[in-house]
Amino acid sequence: MISSPGFAADTIKIGVPGAHSGDLASYGLPSVKAAELVVKKVNAKGGILGKQIELLVEDDVCKPEVATNTATKLLSQGVDIVMGHICSGATKAALGIYKDSKIICMSPSATTPDLTQSGEYPNFFRTIASDDAQAKIQTDFAIDVLKAKKIAVLHDKGDYGKGLAEFAKGFIEKSGKAELVLFEGVTPGAVDYSAVVQKLRRSGADAVIFGGYHPEASKIVMQMRKKKMKTPFISDDGVKDDTFIKVAGKYAEGVYATGPQDVSSNAMAIAAIEEHRAEYNSDPGAFFLNAYTATLALVNGIEKAGSTDYDAVIKALRTEYVDTPFGKIRFDEKGDAIGVGFAIYQVQNGTYVEIK
């Protein structure tokens, strides 16, 4: 249900902010569809607490400076609770605004550890594991599985990409099994990354870990492969998206990326994906199941709390379990979903396949 004047006073309003246009729209639009599907079913059954749910969908383009305006706009529309934002930088920019207004925000994809671990945002929850867990899997995979002895770490200088890269750097240095031979930031949006690719070649790295998003990763990988560099490329959930494969084409083959754990055998995940295909005639994109889970968790939290009261819903999120595509979950004291983790994937024949 989209916002409709005259009906708003009797609805529970869930804000759905995220990247809905621009280069990173493929991360944000699946969350909108996930929320629409969950809400459609809840409303068809009579809603919650005797009210229908209304979605307030707002585009933040994944940019922190836009996200603050998005948050302010949602508040002006009387939002009760927020499912979003998508990117860590945008999420962090908006969180303080929500906190001051006692609005709970649950992201399906913002992975920067400090968002929960700093304790600064008690109003924040997420249905994805944090970057320290993601970086640990990446470095363990590079060292223990790929047997890399010299590892280069690149990042896009952003809150998400650089933060993840710094965790990877720390894990490599503490491992005692591999040497960090290059730690370098690249400028997002640049056309040519040949200078950093040349540094990568000179470093003698036998694996590279990249923190950032698919627009930069695709260009770096393409330039590496065109220069005949076969160095394994390991990235993150900012790259584990079909858009990366479409942009990088044949050069995407063999690239590794971490992403939310494979829950393809979970009955609720299967059903949610089928709902998407039936409603939109397409397969869902990145973070769809995380957003589906987040929407279910928020609806459950409100229902168990018996209201949209801030303290009551927070208590319900931390104590009441909810069945989701990621299994039966609740949230810890810091806001992280218990039992939700990451896995390693590789592009094989044009699709991401989980590496067991």
Solvent accessible surface area in square Angstrom, and as a share of the most:
residue,aa,sasa,rsa
1,M,79,0.35
2,I,110,0.56
3,S,54,0.35
4,S,43,0.28
5,P,134,0.84
6,G,87,0.83
7,F,76,0.32
8,A,26,0.20
9,A,96,0.74
10,D,91,0.47
11,T,9,0.05
12,I,5,0.03
13,K,30,0.13
14,I,0,0.00
15,G,0,0.00
16,V,1,0.00
17,P,1,0.01
18,G,0,0.00
19,A,0,0.00
20,H,27,0.12
21,S,53,0.34
22,G,54,0.52
23,D,108,0.56
24,L,27,0.13
25,A,15,0.11
26,S,33,0.22
27,Y,2,0.01
28,G,0,0.00
29,L,74,0.37
30,P,11,0.07
31,S,2,0.01
32,V,15,0.09
33,K,62,0.26
34,A,0,0.00
35,A,0,0.00
36,E,44,0.20
37,L,9,0.04
38,V,1,0.01
39,V,0,0.00
40,K,110,0.47
41,K,89,0.38
42,V,25,0.14
43,N,18,0.09
44,A,89,0.69
45,K,174,0.74
46,G,45,0.43
47,G,16,0.15
48,I,5,0.03
49,L,75,0.37
50,G,77,0.74
51,K,84,0.36
52,Q,44,0.20
53,I,0,0.00
54,E,2,0.01
55,L,1,0.01
56,L,6,0.03
57,V,54,0.31
58,E,26,0.12
59,D,50,0.26
60,D,0,0.00
61,V,47,0.27
62,C,15,0.09
63,K,99,0.42
64,P,58,0.37
65,E,112,0.50
66,V,44,0.25
67,A,0,0.00
68,T,45,0.26
69,N,103,0.53
70,T,7,0.04
71,A,0,0.00
72,T,75,0.44
73,K,105,0.45
74,L,0,0.00
75,L,48,0.24
76,S,92,0.59
77,Q,60,0.27
78,G,41,0.39
79,V,7,0.04
80,D,42,0.22
81,I,3,0.02
82,V,0,0.00
83,M,0,0.00
84,G,0,0.00
85,H,0,0.00
86,I,6,0.03
87,C,8,0.05
88,S,3,0.02
89,G,12,0.12
90,A,0,0.00
91,T,0,0.00
92,K,87,0.37
93,A,30,0.24
94,A,0,0.00
95,L,0,0.00
96,G,27,0.26
97,I,47,0.24
98,Y,0,0.00
99,K,68,0.29
100,D,120,0.62
101,S,53,0.34
102,K,118,0.50
103,I,18,0.09
104,I,4,0.02
105,C,0,0.00
106,M,0,0.00
107,S,0,0.00
108,P,0,0.00
109,S,8,0.05
110,A,0,0.00
111,T,0,0.00
112,T,19,0.11
113,P,5,0.03
114,D,80,0.42
115,L,1,0.00
116,T,3,0.02
117,Q,75,0.33
118,S,59,0.38
119,G,57,0.55
120,E,93,0.42
121,Y,21,0.08
122,P,65,0.41
123,N,0,0.00
124,F,1,0.00
125,F,1,0.00
126,R,0,0.00
127,T,0,0.00
128,I,2,0.01
129,A,16,0.12
130,S,10,0.06
131,D,0,0.00
132,D,33,0.17
133,A,44,0.34
134,Q,0,0.00
135,A,0,0.00
136,K,87,0.37
137,I,51,0.26
138,Q,0,0.00
139,T,1,0.01
140,D,55,0.29
141,F,14,0.06
142,A,0,0.00
143,I,16,0.08
144,D,66,0.34
145,V,90,0.52
146,L,49,0.24
147,K,139,0.59
148,A,3,0.02
149,K,128,0.54
150,K,87,0.37
151,I,0,0.00
152,A,0,0.00
153,V,0,0.00
154,L,0,0.00
155,H,9,0.04
156,D,8,0.04
157,K,114,0.48
158,G,30,0.28
159,D,78,0.40
160,Y,10,0.04
161,G,0,0.00
162,K,81,0.34
163,G,18,0.18
164,L,0,0.00
165,A,0,0.00
166,E,86,0.38
167,F,72,0.30
168,A,0,0.00
169,K,64,0.27
170,G,22,0.21
171,F,49,0.21
172,I,0,0.00
173,E,99,0.45
174,K,168,0.71
175,S,39,0.25
176,G,75,0.72
177,K,117,0.50
178,A,18,0.14
179,E,98,0.44
180,L,39,0.20
181,V,39,0.22
182,L,28,0.14
183,F,60,0.25
184,E,43,0.19
185,G,23,0.22
186,V,7,0.04
187,T,78,0.45
188,P,72,0.45
189,G,55,0.53
190,A,31,0.24
191,V,131,0.75
192,D,88,0.46
193,Y,10,0.04
194,S,40,0.26
195,A,75,0.58
196,V,12,0.07
197,V,1,0.00
198,Q,68,0.30
199,K,78,0.33
200,L,3,0.01
201,R,108,0.39
202,R,168,0.61
203,S,25,0.16
204,G,44,0.42
205,A,13,0.10
206,D,60,0.31
207,A,0,0.00
208,V,0,0.00
209,I,0,0.00
210,F,0,0.00
211,G,0,0.00
212,G,0,0.00
213,Y,36,0.14
214,H,7,0.03
215,P,23,0.14
216,E,11,0.05
217,A,0,0.00
218,S,0,0.00
219,K,60,0.25
220,I,0,0.00
221,V,0,0.00
222,M,48,0.21
223,Q,36,0.16
224,M,0,0.00
225,R,46,0.17
226,K,120,0.51
227,K,76,0.32
228,K,170,0.72
229,M,16,0.07
230,K,179,0.76
231,T,19,0.11
232,P,41,0.26
233,F,0,0.00
234,I,0,0.00
235,S,0,0.00
236,D,0,0.00
237,D,4,0.02
238,G,3,0.03
239,V,0,0.00
240,K,46,0.19
241,D,10,0.05
242,D,86,0.44
243,T,35,0.20
244,F,0,0.00
245,I,19,0.10
246,K,162,0.69
247,V,78,0.45
248,A,2,0.01
249,G,37,0.36
250,K,152,0.64
251,Y,48,0.18
252,A,0,0.00
253,E,76,0.34
254,G,26,0.25
255,V,0,0.00
256,Y,28,0.11
257,A,0,0.00
258,T,0,0.00
259,G,0,0.00
260,P,24,0.15
261,Q,55,0.25
262,D,64,0.33
263,V,16,0.09
264,S,70,0.45
265,S,106,0.68
266,N,40,0.20
267,A,79,0.61
268,M,68,0.30
269,A,0,0.00
270,I,86,0.44
271,A,48,0.37
272,A,0,0.00
273,I,36,0.18
274,E,87,0.39
275,E,41,0.18
276,H,4,0.02
277,R,106,0.39
278,A,91,0.71
279,E,84,0.37
280,Y,60,0.23
281,N,139,0.71
282,S,50,0.32
283,D,94,0.49
284,P,30,0.19
285,G,38,0.37
286,A,16,0.12
287,F,20,0.08
288,F,4,0.02
289,L,30,0.15
290,N,3,0.01
291,A,0,0.00
292,Y,4,0.02
293,T,0,0.00
294,A,0,0.00
295,T,0,0.00
296,L,32,0.16
297,A,1,0.01
298,L,0,0.00
299,V,10,0.06
300,N,21,0.11
301,G,0,0.00
302,I,0,0.00
303,E,89,0.40
304,K,105,0.45
305,A,28,0.21
306,G,47,0.46
307,S,41,0.27
308,T,48,0.28
309,D,79,0.41
310,Y,32,0.12
311,D,91,0.47
312,A,34,0.26
313,V,1,0.00
314,I,16,0.08
315,K,140,0.59
316,A,7,0.05
317,L,5,0.02
318,R,52,0.19
319,T,79,0.46
320,E,67,0.30
321,Y,112,0.43
322,V,18,0.10
323,D,75,0.39
324,T,1,0.01
325,P,0,0.00
326,F,16,0.06
327,G,24,0.23
328,K,130,0.55
329,I,2,0.01
330,R,70,0.26
331,F,2,0.01
332,D,46,0.24
333,E,127,0.57
334,K,115,0.49
335,G,1,0.01
336,D,25,0.13
337,A,11,0.08
338,I,75,0.38
339,G,61,0.59
340,V,13,0.08
341,G,25,0.24
342,F,21,0.09
343,A,13,0.10
344,I,12,0.06
345,Y,16,0.06
346,Q,30,0.13
347,V,2,0.01
348,Q,66,0.29
349,N,146,0.75
350,G,43,0.42
351,T,71,0.41
352,Y,30,0.11
353,V,59,0.34
354,E,38,0.17
355,I,51,0.26
356,K,199,0.84
